[in-house]
């Protein structure tokens, strides 16, 4: 488990997205991959980029690749 300091608004944004359903769909999709640790990609622009930065912490076991565009800082350094 990863422990990082995150901006409250981005954490709230993540949980506002219908987290349980999103997590279930993402994990089911990843499970269908030949190597689940290589198929998860999270992408977001602006506030969505901040939200996927937080989401990546919850999916660390899937080794997600994260791409953001114009995103505010959502996770404080240092964070593994």
Secondary structure by P-SEA (a helix, b strand, c coil): cbbbbbcaaaaaaaaacaaaaaaaaaaaaaaacccccccbbbbbcaaaaaaaaaaaaaacccbbbbbbcccccccccccc
